[in-house]
């Protein structure tokens, strides 16, 4: 129990440091050609065990390399955070997929989709705010402090990208 609490606090401090450095503009960026398909496979391999514990199907759909100029480390952290959220909030036996591809206009894309409950329209704009939780009652149950999506938004935007949410709760 003490180890779990120490791990939770370490993750919280790491997240706060990342956001603090981002605010101060002191995060070192090293732009290079990043293969989003390879990155998706790498992150999927790292988090596969968490999905397996919940009997979830975690797949990567990336038929070809997809290169974009970006800082690999920040994109990797963003994808880890998104995938971690998908695993946390997708029910046992659910399906999660990471897709890397390009738009008809040639823009590189990376998407994480799942068959979880979705996010209600009234929460959509707030989920990227620091410490915001859709359901504050479940924060202790599944872990986290409401910082992961703030980091995702910063990482994506600081690499010149944009983040979009398409939720089944909206339909």
Secondary structure, DSSP 8 states (H G I E B T S, - for coil): -HHHHHHHHHHHHHHHHHHHHHHHT-----EEEEEHHHHHHHHHHHHHHHHHHTT-EEEEE-SS--EEEEEHHHHHHHHHHHHHHHHHHS-TT-EEEEEEEE-TT--EEEEEEE-S----GGGTTTTTSTT--SSGGGHHHH---S-HHHHHHHHHHHTT-------GGG-
